[in-house]
Amino acid sequence: MTPFNLLDQPWIPVRTLGGTPKLLGIRDTLIRSHELDSIVDASPLVVTSLYRLLLAVLYRAYRGPTSIRQGEDLLEHGRFDIDIIDAYLTPYAHRFELFGDEPFYQVGDLELPKDTPISKLAVERASGNNKALFDHSLDEQPPALSYAEAARWLVAHQAFALCGGVSGGGLINFTDAPSPRGVIVLVMGNNLFETLTANLVPYKDKQIIDGDLPAWEQPALRFEELQEDQKRSVTGPASLYTWQSRAVKLLPDNGTVSRMFYASGLQAIGDFRDPACAYQVPKKQSDSRIPVKFSLDKSFWRDFGTLVPPKGDLRPQVIEYGYALEDYLAPQGLLQVTLFGQIARPGQPVVDAWRSEHCPLPTRLLEDASCHTQLENALDLAEDVGKAMRAAGYTLAVNLTDTESAGKLLESFPLLRSYWSQLEAHFADFLTDLARIDDPERAFESWREVVRSTALDAFRVTSRAVGAKERRALLVAESKLYIELNKLGLKKEVAA
């Protein structure tokens, strides 16, 4: 078996500032991060988990940060210190071996009666129950992954594994990883170094630093230990970002990996907050907090207000920190953020979709109540007009068929798809206006014009799809649309 150490072997997919794709080890990714644009992979879950792995290394190497000033100092320096990185990583080099007695992110002595296909690790292609996104033939003929691919899948799976199902080995049933269902926010910089630094949220309590241990600083997990107790507490970001939610042992075969031993791992207990997640208060549980999630039915921009709620303790800490570093990261008043995550059914290990969405975030939203009010007004208007569009579309459908078939016909129209897709393209412009126009109300008035014209354009697209021969039905539906728009203060005469 050929050794594969993740510190120096190429396995992290990155893109240089010049656009060239490369594979690098952990050490080179960090010390060359100022020369790199970003981490890139077809899977948003792989990208997110690799960022969080690197952040865990930095938290421990720098023993912080513990203040905003330290973050500013890092940004002013412009790169990570090679000596600091090497001094930290060298003593733990053996814990980054993918295979061996203490394999990275694995349980070295795990032995089970039956092995599992490596495809189980691809969360967004998860085998077994996940029928929507996965070809089950891969369970019987799993792909033979390179060591680099297997390492990426392993890191992503530990971060995004979902509950459900009985584990082997006499262990507890499978439980969720600490933050697998929430929207993960990443504040973006001009290069990988800035991005990592922007998401290195300072410790609020210096006393937790000593106990905030990543997987490689903790004693290697043993099967017997897991059989005795699988419950652990999250002690900080380094602990959270390297959580071993599954007991895994990769089984290499002639330079590839297609099988593994697989069982439930550590179960996170107690209260903890993910620095990269926004939270909301459930309607019937005012004393609890749950992560904001993606919706299968709509793009996240329609829920954009949940990223920056008026109550600051619900906001992602990475956004609050990015705002504190505004002079370095958002000189024009716009933070660039990327949102990652998966859409999973509640309480089930079934992934319906995974997402990666990028958007600008006006820093004024974090400090200006009137700006936040206009954001909410803009989102409410978009939804209200969406309802008006649906009403007009249903009117059209009823005039083309019977009431029993109208709902299905409505869904076949391009009306709502055209409206929402066009409006999404304009929403970034609205956010830019919020950042740059002195009076937020002016930005909202411009948005009203955009929403009205987008609605009418979407109706014209639908009219062309239905055809001129259905002119009477189209006129009735158009009249319904104008009535609904007028109710919202969007007059016909200025939108014709």
The 8 nearest C-alpha neighbors of each residue, nearest first, counted from 0:
[[1, 2, 254, 253, 251, 252, 98, 3],
 [0, 2, 3, 254, 253, 98, 251, 146],
 [3, 1, 0, 4, 98, 96, 97, 99],
 [4, 2, 97, 96, 5, 8, 1, 98],
 [5, 3, 96, 95, 6, 8, 7, 97],
 [4, 6, 8, 95, 7, 24, 25, 96],
 [7, 5, 25, 24, 26, 4, 8, 95],
 [6, 8, 24, 5, 4, 26, 9, 25],
 [7, 9, 24, 5, 4, 6, 10, 3],
 [10, 8, 23, 24, 22, 11, 7, 147],
 [9, 11, 147, 22, 23, 24, 8, 12],
 [10, 12, 23, 22, 24, 9, 13, 25],
 [13, 11, 22, 39, 21, 38, 10, 40],
 [14, 12, 38, 21, 39, 37, 20, 22],
 [15, 13, 20, 19, 36, 18, 37, 35],
 [14, 16, 35, 36, 18, 17, 19, 34],
 [17, 15, 36, 35, 18, 34, 14, 190],
 [16, 18, 15, 19, 14, 36, 35, 34],
 [17, 19, 15, 16, 14, 20, 36, 35],
 [18, 20, 15, 14, 17, 21, 16, 13],
 [21, 19, 14, 13, 15, 18, 12, 22],
 [22, 20, 13, 12, 14, 23, 19, 15],
 [21, 23, 12, 9, 11, 10, 13, 24],
 [24, 22, 9, 11, 10, 28, 27, 21],
 [23, 25, 7, 9, 8, 6, 27, 26],
 [24, 26, 6, 28, 27, 5, 29, 7],
 [25, 27, 6, 29, 28, 24, 7, 30],
 [28, 26, 30, 29, 24, 31, 25, 23],
 [27, 29, 25, 31, 26, 32, 23, 30],
 [30, 28, 32, 27, 26, 31, 25, 79],
 [29, 31, 27, 32, 79, 28, 81, 26],
 [32, 30, 28, 34, 29, 33, 27, 35],
 [31, 33, 192, 29, 35, 191, 34, 28],
 [32, 34, 192, 31, 35, 78, 190, 191],
 [35, 33, 32, 31, 16, 15, 36, 190],
 [36, 34, 15, 32, 16, 191, 33, 190],
 [35, 37, 190, 16, 15, 191, 14, 34],
 [38, 36, 191, 14, 13, 35, 39, 190],
 [37, 39, 13, 12, 46, 14, 40, 36],
 [40, 38, 13, 12, 46, 37, 14, 41],
 [41, 39, 42, 46, 12, 45, 43, 38],
 [40, 42, 43, 39, 45, 46, 44, 12],
 [41, 43, 44, 40, 45, 46, 123, 353],
 [44, 42, 46, 45, 355, 339, 47, 41],
 [45, 43, 47, 42, 46, 155, 48, 340],
 [44, 46, 155, 48, 42, 43, 47, 49],
 [47, 45, 43, 49, 44, 48, 40, 38],
 [48, 46, 44, 50, 49, 45, 43, 51],
 [47, 49, 51, 155, 45, 50, 46, 44],
 [50, 48, 52, 51, 46, 47, 45, 53],
 [51, 49, 47, 53, 48, 52, 54, 46],
 [50, 52, 54, 48, 49, 53, 240, 55],
 [51, 53, 49, 55, 54, 50, 240, 48],
 [54, 52, 56, 50, 55, 51, 49, 57],
 [53, 55, 51, 57, 56, 52, 58, 50],
 [54, 56, 237, 58, 52, 53, 57, 240],
 [57, 55, 53, 54, 59, 58, 60, 52],
 [58, 56, 60, 54, 59, 55, 61, 53],
 [59, 57, 55, 63, 62, 56, 61, 60],
 [58, 60, 62, 57, 56, 61, 55, 63],
 [59, 61, 57, 87, 62, 58, 84, 56],
 [60, 62, 63, 59, 58, 57, 64, 83],
 [63, 61, 59, 58, 60, 64, 208, 57],
 [64, 62, 65, 61, 58, 201, 202, 59],
 [63, 65, 201, 66, 69, 202, 62, 70],
 [64, 66, 201, 202, 63, 203, 205, 69],
 [67, 65, 68, 69, 201, 64, 70, 202],
 [66, 68, 70, 69, 71, 201, 323, 65],
 [67, 69, 71, 66, 70, 72, 65, 64],
 [70, 68, 72, 71, 67, 66, 64, 73],
 [71, 69, 67, 73, 68, 72, 74, 64],
 [70, 72, 68, 74, 69, 73, 75, 67],
 [73, 71, 69, 75, 70, 74, 68, 76],
 [74, 72, 76, 70, 71, 75, 69, 77],
 [75, 73, 71, 77, 76, 72, 70, 193],
 [74, 76, 72, 77, 73, 71, 78, 327],
 [77, 75, 73, 74, 78, 72, 79, 71],
 [78, 76, 74, 75, 73, 33, 79, 192],
 [79, 77, 33, 76, 192, 80, 32, 30],
 [78, 80, 30, 81, 29, 77, 192, 73],
 [79, 81, 83, 82, 84, 78, 30, 85],
 [82, 80, 84, 83, 30, 85, 79, 86],
 [81, 83, 85, 84, 80, 86, 87, 79],
 [82, 84, 86, 80, 81, 85, 87, 60],
 [85, 83, 81, 87, 82, 86, 60, 88],
 [86, 84, 88, 82, 87, 83, 89, 81],
 [87, 85, 83, 84, 88, 82, 89, 90],
 [86, 88, 60, 85, 84, 89, 83, 90],
 [87, 89, 85, 91, 90, 86, 92, 84],
 [88, 90, 92, 91, 85, 87, 86, 84],
 [91, 89, 92, 88, 87, 86, 93, 85],
 [92, 90, 88, 89, 94, 93, 215, 95],
 [91, 93, 89, 94, 95, 90, 88, 6],
 [94, 92, 95, 91, 96, 4, 90, 101],
 [93, 95, 92, 91, 96, 215, 103, 101],
 [94, 96, 103, 93, 5, 4, 92, 97],
 [97, 95, 4, 98, 102, 94, 93, 103],
 [96, 98, 102, 103, 3, 4, 95, 5],
 [99, 97, 102, 96, 2, 3, 100, 103],
 [98, 100, 102, 101, 96, 107, 97, 2],
 [99, 101, 107, 102, 98, 108, 106, 219],
 [102, 100, 107, 99, 219, 94, 103, 106],
 [103, 101, 98, 97, 99, 105, 96, 107],
 [102, 104, 97, 95, 105, 96, 94, 101],
 [105, 103, 243, 102, 214, 106, 154, 153],
 [104, 106, 247, 103, 102, 248, 107, 246],
 [107, 105, 220, 109, 221, 108, 246, 248],
 [106, 108, 100, 101, 109, 102, 105, 248],
 [109, 107, 106, 222, 110, 221, 100, 248],
 [110, 108, 106, 222, 107, 248, 111, 260],
 [111, 109, 108, 260, 112, 222, 248, 168],
 [110, 112, 113, 168, 260, 109, 114, 167],
 [113, 111, 114, 110, 168, 167, 260, 115],
 [114, 112, 111, 115, 260, 110, 167, 261],
 [113, 115, 260, 259, 258, 111, 112, 116],
 [114, 116, 259, 258, 260, 261, 117, 113],
 [117, 115, 258, 118, 141, 138, 257, 119],
 [116, 118, 258, 257, 119, 120, 259, 141],
 [119, 117, 120, 116, 121, 141, 126, 125],
 [118, 120, 126, 117, 125, 121, 116, 122],
 [121, 119, 118, 156, 152, 122, 117, 153],
 [120, 122, 124, 125, 118, 123, 119, 152],
 [123, 121, 125, 124, 120, 156, 160, 159],
 [122, 124, 125, 121, 350, 353, 132, 352],
 [123, 125, 133, 121, 122, 132, 126, 129],
 [126, 124, 122, 119, 121, 123, 129, 133],
 [127, 125, 119, 129, 128, 133, 124, 118],
 [126, 128, 129, 125, 135, 130, 138, 119],
 [129, 127, 130, 126, 349, 348, 125, 131],
 [128, 130, 349, 125, 126, 127, 131, 133],
 [131, 129, 133, 132, 128, 134, 127, 135],
 [130, 132, 129, 133, 351, 350, 349, 134],
 [133, 131, 124, 130, 129, 123, 351, 134],
 [132, 134, 124, 130, 131, 135, 129, 126],
 [133, 135, 136, 137, 132, 130, 126, 124],
 [136, 134, 137, 138, 133, 126, 127, 139],
 [135, 137, 138, 139, 134, 140, 141, 133],
 [136, 138, 141, 140, 135, 139, 134, 118],
 [139, 137, 136, 135, 141, 140, 116, 126],
 [138, 140, 137, 136, 141, 135, 116, 142],
 [139, 141, 137, 138, 136, 142, 116, 257],
 [142, 140, 137, 138, 116, 257, 118, 139],
 [143, 141, 257, 144, 140, 137, 118, 117],
 [142, 144, 257, 256, 255, 141, 145, 117],
 [145, 143, 256, 255, 148, 149, 142, 257],
 [144, 146, 255, 148, 147, 149, 256, 254],
 [145, 147, 149, 148, 255, 150, 144, 256],
 [148, 146, 10, 150, 145, 149, 151, 9],
 [149, 147, 151, 145, 150, 146, 144, 152],
 [148, 150, 146, 152, 147, 151, 144, 153],
 [149, 151, 153, 147, 148, 152, 146, 154],
 [152, 150, 148, 154, 153, 149, 155, 45],
 [151, 153, 149, 155, 150, 154, 120, 121],
 [152, 154, 150, 156, 151, 155, 149, 120],
 [153, 155, 151, 157, 156, 152, 150, 48],
 [156, 154, 45, 152, 48, 158, 153, 157],
 [157, 155, 159, 153, 160, 158, 120, 154],
 [156, 158, 244, 154, 155, 243, 159, 160],
 [157, 159, 155, 156, 176, 160, 48, 154],
 [160, 158, 179, 156, 157, 176, 155, 161],
 [161, 159, 156, 176, 175, 157, 158, 179],
 [162, 160, 175, 348, 174, 176, 159, 163],
 [163, 161, 174, 175, 173, 348, 347, 346],
 [164, 162, 173, 348, 347, 174, 161, 172],
 [163, 165, 173, 172, 166, 162, 348, 174],
 [164, 166, 172, 173, 167, 163, 171, 170],
 [167, 165, 172, 262, 263, 170, 173, 171],
 [166, 168, 169, 262, 170, 165, 111, 263],
 [167, 169, 170, 111, 166, 262, 226, 110],
 [168, 170, 167, 226, 171, 166, 172, 262],
 [169, 171, 168, 226, 166, 167, 263, 172],
 [172, 170, 166, 173, 263, 169, 165, 229],
 [173, 171, 165, 166, 164, 174, 263, 170],
 [172, 174, 162, 263, 163, 164, 166, 165],
 [175, 173, 162, 161, 172, 266, 163, 176],
 [176, 174, 161, 162, 160, 177, 179, 173],
 [175, 177, 244, 160, 179, 178, 159, 158],
 [176, 178, 267, 175, 179, 239, 158, 242],
 [179, 177, 176, 180, 181, 159, 273, 158],
 [180, 178, 159, 176, 181, 177, 160, 158],
 [181, 179, 178, 341, 292, 343, 342, 340],
 [182, 180, 292, 290, 291, 179, 178, 183],
 [181, 183, 292, 340, 339, 291, 276, 293],
 [184, 182, 339, 276, 275, 338, 340, 181],
 [185, 183, 338, 275, 337, 276, 182, 339],
 [184, 186, 337, 336, 187, 338, 183, 198],
 [185, 187, 336, 335, 197, 198, 194, 337],
 [188, 186, 194, 335, 336, 185, 189, 337],
 [187, 189, 194, 193, 190, 328, 186, 191],
 [188, 190, 193, 187, 191, 36, 194, 328],
 [191, 189, 36, 188, 193, 192, 35, 33],
 [190, 192, 194, 37, 32, 36, 193, 35],
 [193, 191, 32, 33, 195, 194, 190, 196],
 [194, 192, 188, 196, 190, 191, 195, 197],
 [195, 193, 188, 187, 191, 197, 192, 196],
 [194, 196, 192, 198, 197, 193, 191, 199],
 [195, 197, 193, 199, 198, 194, 192, 70],
 [198, 196, 194, 195, 199, 193, 321, 186],
 [199, 197, 195, 317, 196, 200, 186, 194],
 [198, 200, 196, 197, 201, 195, 54, 64],
 [199, 201, 198, 317, 320, 202, 316, 64],
 [202, 200, 65, 64, 66, 203, 63, 199],
 [201, 203, 65, 204, 205, 64, 63, 200],
 [202, 204, 201, 205, 65, 66, 200, 207],
 [203, 205, 206, 202, 207, 208, 65, 201],
 [206, 204, 207, 208, 202, 203, 65, 63],
 [205, 207, 204, 208, 209, 210, 202, 203],
 [206, 208, 210, 205, 209, 204, 211, 235],
 [209, 207, 211, 210, 206, 205, 62, 63],
 [210, 208, 207, 211, 206, 212, 205, 62],
 [209, 211, 207, 208, 212, 234, 235, 206],
 [212, 210, 235, 234, 208, 238, 209, 237],
 [211, 213, 238, 210, 216, 237, 217, 214],
 [214, 212, 238, 237, 216, 215, 241, 217],
 [213, 215, 217, 216, 241, 212, 242, 238],
 [216, 214, 217, 213, 94, 91, 219, 103],
 [217, 215, 214, 213, 212, 218, 91, 94],
 [216, 218, 214, 215, 219, 212, 213, 220],
 [219, 217, 220, 216, 215, 214, 221, 101],
 [220, 218, 101, 217, 221, 106, 215, 214],
 [219, 221, 106, 218, 222, 224, 105, 225],
 [222, 220, 224, 223, 106, 108, 219, 225],
 [221, 223, 225, 224, 109, 108, 226, 106],
 [224, 222, 226, 225, 221, 227, 108, 220],
 [223, 225, 221, 227, 222, 226, 228, 220],
 [226, 224, 229, 222, 228, 227, 223, 221],
 [225, 227, 223, 224, 228, 170, 222, 169],
 [226, 228, 224, 225, 223, 229, 170, 222],
 [229, 227, 225, 230, 226, 224, 231, 265],
 [230, 228, 265, 225, 266, 231, 264, 227],
 [231, 229, 266, 228, 265, 267, 268, 232],
 [230, 232, 267, 268, 266, 265, 229, 233],
 [233, 231, 268, 267, 234, 269, 230, 266],
 [232, 234, 239, 235, 238, 267, 271, 231],
 [235, 233, 211, 238, 232, 210, 207, 236],
 [234, 236, 211, 238, 237, 233, 239, 207],
 [235, 237, 239, 238, 240, 55, 211, 234],
 [238, 236, 55, 213, 240, 239, 235, 211],
 [237, 239, 213, 212, 235, 236, 241, 211],
 [240, 238, 236, 242, 237, 241, 233, 235],
 [239, 241, 237, 51, 238, 242, 236, 52],
 [242, 240, 238, 239, 213, 214, 52, 237],
 [241, 243, 239, 240, 244, 238, 157, 214],
 [244, 242, 245, 157, 265, 264, 104, 241],
 [243, 245, 264, 265, 176, 157, 242, 266],
 [264, 246, 244, 263, 243, 262, 247, 157],
 [245, 247, 264, 262, 263, 261, 106, 105],
 [248, 246, 261, 105, 260, 106, 245, 249],
 [247, 249, 260, 105, 259, 106, 107, 109],
 [248, 250, 259, 251, 247, 260, 258, 256],
 [249, 251, 259, 258, 256, 248, 252, 257],
 [252, 250, 256, 255, 249, 254, 253, 0],
 [251, 253, 255, 254, 256, 250, 257, 0],
 [254, 252, 255, 251, 0, 256, 1, 145],
 [253, 255, 252, 251, 145, 146, 1, 256],
 [256, 254, 145, 144, 252, 143, 251, 253],
 [255, 257, 251, 144, 143, 252, 258, 250],
 [256, 258, 143, 117, 142, 141, 116, 144],
 [259, 257, 116, 117, 115, 250, 256, 114],
 [260, 258, 249, 250, 115, 114, 248, 117],
 [259, 261, 114, 248, 247, 115, 111, 249],
 [260, 262, 247, 246, 259, 115, 248, 114],
 [263, 261, 246, 166, 167, 245, 264, 247],
 [264, 262, 245, 173, 246, 166, 170, 172],
 [245, 265, 263, 246, 244, 243, 262, 266],
 [264, 266, 244, 229, 243, 230, 267, 231],
 [265, 267, 230, 229, 231, 268, 244, 174],
 [268, 266, 231, 232, 230, 177, 233, 265],
 [269, 267, 232, 231, 266, 230, 270, 233],
 [270, 268, 232, 271, 267, 233, 231, 230],
 [269, 271, 268, 272, 233, 232, 267, 234],
 [272, 270, 269, 233, 273, 234, 235, 268],
 [271, 273, 274, 270, 276, 275, 235, 236],
 [272, 274, 275, 276, 271, 178, 236, 239],
 [275, 273, 316, 276, 315, 317, 272, 200],
 [274, 276, 184, 315, 183, 273, 317, 316],
 [277, 275, 315, 183, 273, 274, 182, 184],
 [278, 276, 315, 314, 291, 306, 290, 313],
 [279, 277, 290, 313, 291, 289, 288, 276],
 [278, 280, 289, 288, 291, 313, 290, 281],
 [279, 281, 288, 285, 287, 282, 289, 284],
 [282, 280, 284, 283, 285, 279, 288, 287],
 [281, 283, 284, 280, 285, 279, 287, 286],
 [282, 284, 281, 285, 280, 286, 287, 288],
 [285, 283, 281, 286, 287, 282, 280, 288],
 [284, 286, 287, 280, 283, 281, 282, 288],
 [285, 287, 284, 288, 280, 281, 283, 282],
 [288, 286, 285, 284, 280, 289, 281, 279],
 [289, 287, 280, 279, 278, 290, 281, 286],
 [288, 290, 278, 279, 280, 291, 287, 281],
 [291, 289, 278, 181, 277, 292, 276, 279],
 [290, 292, 278, 181, 277, 182, 279, 289],
 [293, 291, 181, 182, 290, 180, 294, 342],
 [292, 294, 342, 299, 182, 295, 291, 181],
 [295, 293, 296, 297, 292, 342, 298, 299],
 [294, 296, 297, 342, 293, 352, 351, 298],
 [297, 295, 294, 298, 293, 299, 342, 301],
 [298, 296, 294, 295, 299, 301, 293, 300],
 [299, 297, 300, 301, 294, 296, 293, 295],
 [298, 300, 301, 302, 293, 303, 297, 294],
 [301, 299, 303, 302, 298, 423, 426, 358],
 [300, 302, 299, 303, 298, 378, 297, 304],
 [303, 301, 300, 299, 304, 305, 378, 306],
 [302, 304, 300, 305, 301, 306, 299, 307],
 [303, 305, 306, 307, 302, 308, 375, 374],
 [304, 306, 303, 308, 307, 302, 277, 291],
 [307, 305, 304, 303, 277, 314, 308, 315],
 [306, 308, 304, 305, 314, 309, 365, 364],
 [309, 307, 310, 305, 304, 306, 314, 311],
 [310, 308, 311, 307, 371, 368, 365, 313],
 [311, 309, 308, 312, 313, 314, 307, 279],
 [310, 312, 313, 314, 309, 308, 307, 365],
 [311, 313, 314, 310, 315, 316, 278, 308],
 [314, 312, 278, 311, 277, 310, 279, 315],
 [313, 315, 277, 311, 307, 312, 306, 316],
 [316, 314, 277, 276, 275, 317, 318, 274],
 [315, 317, 274, 319, 318, 320, 314, 275],
 [316, 318, 320, 315, 198, 319, 275, 274],
 [319, 317, 321, 320, 316, 315, 322, 186],
 [318, 320, 316, 322, 321, 317, 323, 315],
 [321, 319, 323, 317, 322, 318, 316, 200],
 [322, 320, 318, 324, 323, 319, 197, 317],
 [321, 323, 325, 319, 320, 324, 318, 362],
 [322, 324, 320, 321, 325, 319, 67, 326],
 [325, 323, 321, 322, 326, 327, 328, 320],
 [326, 324, 329, 322, 328, 327, 323, 321],
 [325, 327, 330, 324, 329, 328, 323, 322],
 [328, 326, 325, 324, 329, 330, 74, 71],
 [327, 329, 325, 326, 324, 188, 330, 334],
 [328, 330, 325, 333, 332, 334, 331, 326],
 [329, 331, 326, 332, 325, 328, 327, 333],
 [332, 330, 329, 333, 434, 435, 334, 326],
 [331, 333, 329, 362, 330, 434, 361, 334],
 [334, 332, 361, 329, 360, 331, 359, 362],
 [333, 335, 360, 329, 359, 336, 361, 328],
 [336, 334, 359, 187, 186, 360, 358, 333],
 [337, 335, 186, 187, 185, 358, 357, 359],
 [338, 336, 357, 185, 356, 184, 358, 186],
 [337, 339, 184, 356, 355, 183, 357, 182],
 [340, 338, 355, 183, 354, 182, 43, 184],
 [341, 339, 182, 354, 353, 183, 44, 181],
 [340, 342, 353, 352, 354, 180, 343, 350],
 [341, 343, 352, 351, 350, 353, 293, 295],
 [344, 342, 350, 349, 351, 341, 345, 180],
 [343, 345, 347, 349, 346, 350, 342, 348],
 [346, 344, 347, 343, 348, 349, 180, 342],
 [345, 347, 344, 162, 348, 163, 161, 343],
 [346, 348, 344, 349, 345, 163, 162, 161],
 [349, 347, 161, 163, 162, 350, 343, 346],
 [350, 348, 129, 347, 343, 344, 351, 128],
 [351, 349, 343, 352, 342, 123, 129, 348],
 [350, 352, 342, 343, 349, 131, 132, 353],
 [353, 351, 342, 350, 341, 354, 295, 123],
 [354, 352, 341, 340, 342, 123, 43, 355],
 [353, 355, 340, 339, 341, 356, 43, 352],
 [354, 356, 339, 338, 43, 340, 337, 357],
 [357, 355, 338, 337, 354, 358, 339, 299],
 [358, 356, 337, 336, 338, 355, 359, 335],
 [357, 359, 336, 335, 337, 360, 427, 356],
 [360, 358, 335, 334, 333, 336, 427, 361],
 [359, 361, 334, 333, 335, 362, 358, 430],
 [362, 360, 333, 434, 363, 332, 364, 334],
 [361, 363, 364, 332, 365, 333, 360, 322],
 [364, 362, 365, 361, 366, 367, 434, 370],
 [363, 365, 371, 362, 366, 367, 370, 361],
 [366, 364, 363, 362, 367, 307, 309, 322],
 [365, 367, 363, 364, 368, 362, 370, 371],
 [368, 366, 370, 363, 369, 364, 365, 371],
 [369, 367, 371, 370, 372, 366, 364, 309],
 [370, 368, 372, 371, 367, 373, 439, 440],
 [369, 371, 373, 367, 439, 372, 368, 364],
 [370, 372, 374, 368, 364, 369, 373, 375],
 [371, 373, 369, 375, 370, 374, 376, 368],
 [374, 372, 376, 370, 375, 371, 377, 443],
 [375, 373, 371, 377, 376, 372, 378, 370],
 [374, 376, 378, 372, 373, 377, 379, 371],
 [377, 375, 373, 379, 374, 378, 380, 372],
 [376, 378, 374, 380, 375, 379, 373, 381],
 [377, 379, 381, 375, 380, 376, 374, 301],
 [380, 378, 376, 382, 381, 377, 375, 383],
 [381, 379, 383, 377, 382, 378, 376, 384],
 [380, 382, 378, 384, 379, 383, 385, 377],
 [383, 381, 385, 379, 380, 384, 386, 378],
 [384, 382, 380, 386, 385, 381, 379, 387],
 [383, 385, 387, 386, 381, 382, 380, 388],
 [384, 386, 382, 388, 383, 387, 381, 389],
 [385, 387, 389, 383, 384, 388, 390, 382],
 [388, 386, 384, 390, 385, 389, 483, 391],
 [389, 387, 385, 391, 386, 390, 392, 384],
 [388, 390, 392, 386, 387, 391, 393, 385],
 [391, 389, 387, 393, 388, 392, 386, 394],
 [392, 390, 394, 480, 476, 388, 479, 393],
 [391, 393, 389, 395, 394, 390, 409, 388],
 [392, 394, 396, 390, 395, 391, 409, 389],
 [395, 393, 391, 397, 392, 476, 396, 390],
 [396, 394, 476, 392, 398, 393, 397, 472],
 [395, 397, 405, 393, 399, 398, 394, 409],
 [398, 396, 394, 405, 400, 399, 395, 402],
 [399, 397, 395, 396, 472, 400, 394, 401],
 [398, 400, 396, 397, 395, 472, 401, 469],
 [401, 399, 397, 398, 396, 405, 404, 402],
 [402, 400, 403, 404, 397, 405, 399, 398],
 [403, 401, 405, 404, 397, 400, 406, 396],
 [402, 404, 401, 405, 406, 400, 407, 397],
 [403, 405, 402, 401, 407, 406, 408, 400],
 [406, 404, 396, 402, 408, 397, 407, 403],
 [407, 405, 409, 408, 404, 410, 393, 403],
 [406, 408, 410, 409, 405, 404, 411, 403],
 [407, 409, 405, 411, 410, 406, 396, 404],
 [410, 408, 406, 411, 412, 407, 396, 393],
 [409, 411, 407, 408, 412, 406, 413, 415],
 [410, 412, 408, 409, 413, 407, 414, 406],
 [411, 413, 414, 409, 410, 461, 408, 415],
 [414, 412, 416, 461, 417, 415, 411, 460],
 [415, 413, 412, 457, 461, 417, 416, 458],
 [416, 414, 418, 417, 413, 419, 388, 389],
 [415, 417, 413, 419, 418, 414, 420, 412],
 [416, 418, 420, 457, 415, 414, 413, 419],
 [419, 417, 415, 457, 421, 416, 420, 454],
 [420, 418, 422, 416, 421, 417, 423, 415],
 [419, 421, 423, 417, 422, 418, 416, 424],
 [422, 420, 424, 423, 418, 419, 417, 453],
 [421, 423, 419, 425, 424, 420, 418, 426],
 [424, 422, 426, 420, 425, 421, 419, 300],
 [423, 425, 422, 421, 426, 427, 420, 428],
 [426, 424, 422, 428, 423, 427, 429, 421],
 [425, 427, 429, 423, 428, 424, 422, 430],
 [426, 428, 430, 429, 425, 431, 359, 424],
 [429, 427, 431, 425, 426, 430, 432, 424],
 [428, 430, 426, 432, 431, 427, 433, 446],
 [431, 429, 433, 427, 432, 428, 361, 426],
 [430, 432, 428, 434, 429, 433, 427, 435],
 [433, 431, 429, 435, 434, 430, 436, 442],
 [434, 432, 430, 431, 439, 435, 436, 442],
 [433, 435, 361, 431, 432, 332, 436, 363],
 [434, 436, 432, 433, 431, 437, 332, 331],
 [437, 435, 432, 438, 433, 434, 439, 442],
 [436, 438, 439, 435, 433, 434, 441, 440],
 [437, 439, 440, 436, 441, 442, 433, 370],
 [440, 438, 442, 370, 441, 433, 437, 373],
 [439, 441, 443, 442, 438, 444, 373, 370],
 [442, 440, 444, 443, 439, 438, 445, 436],
 [441, 443, 439, 445, 440, 444, 432, 433],
 [442, 444, 446, 440, 441, 445, 373, 447],
 [445, 443, 441, 447, 446, 442, 440, 448],
 [446, 444, 442, 448, 443, 447, 441, 449],
 [445, 447, 443, 449, 444, 448, 450, 442],
 [448, 446, 444, 450, 449, 445, 451, 443],
 [449, 447, 451, 445, 446, 450, 452, 444],
 [448, 450, 446, 452, 447, 451, 453, 445],
 [449, 451, 453, 447, 448, 452, 446, 454],
 [452, 450, 454, 448, 453, 449, 447, 455],
 [451, 453, 455, 449, 454, 450, 456, 448],
 [454, 452, 456, 450, 451, 455, 449, 457],
 [453, 455, 457, 451, 452, 456, 418, 450],
 [456, 454, 458, 452, 457, 453, 459, 451],
 [455, 457, 459, 453, 458, 454, 452, 460],
 [458, 456, 460, 454, 418, 417, 414, 455],
 [457, 459, 461, 455, 456, 460, 414, 462],
 [460, 458, 462, 456, 461, 457, 455, 463],
 [461, 459, 457, 463, 458, 462, 456, 464],
 [460, 462, 464, 458, 459, 463, 414, 413],
 [463, 461, 459, 465, 464, 460, 466, 458],
 [462, 464, 466, 460, 461, 465, 459, 467],
 [463, 465, 461, 462, 466, 460, 412, 413],
 [466, 464, 462, 463, 461, 469, 467, 468],
 [465, 467, 463, 468, 464, 469, 462, 470],
 [468, 466, 470, 469, 465, 463, 462, 473],
 [469, 467, 470, 466, 465, 471, 472, 473],
 [470, 468, 467, 472, 471, 466, 473, 465],
 [469, 471, 473, 467, 468, 472, 474, 466],
 [470, 472, 474, 473, 469, 475, 468, 398],
 [473, 471, 475, 398, 474, 470, 469, 395],
 [472, 474, 470, 476, 471, 475, 477, 395],
 [473, 475, 477, 471, 476, 472, 478, 470],
 [474, 476, 478, 472, 473, 477, 479, 471],
 [477, 475, 395, 479, 391, 473, 478, 394],
 [478, 476, 474, 480, 479, 475, 473, 481],
 [477, 479, 475, 481, 476, 480, 474, 482],
 [480, 478, 476, 482, 477, 391, 481, 483],
 [479, 481, 477, 391, 483, 478, 482, 484],
 [482, 480, 484, 478, 483, 479, 485, 491],
 [481, 483, 479, 485, 480, 484, 478, 486],
 [482, 484, 486, 480, 481, 485, 387, 479],
 [485, 483, 481, 489, 487, 486, 482, 480],
 [486, 484, 488, 490, 489, 482, 487, 483],
 [487, 485, 483, 484, 488, 482, 489, 490],
 [488, 486, 484, 485, 489, 483, 384, 383],
 [487, 489, 485, 486, 490, 484, 483, 491],
 [490, 488, 485, 484, 487, 451, 491, 486],
 [489, 491, 485, 492, 488, 493, 484, 494],
 [492, 490, 494, 493, 481, 495, 489, 485],
 [491, 493, 494, 490, 495, 489, 481, 485],
 [494, 492, 491, 495, 490, 489, 448, 451],
 [493, 495, 491, 492, 452, 451, 490, 455],
 [494, 492, 493, 491, 455, 452, 490, 451]]
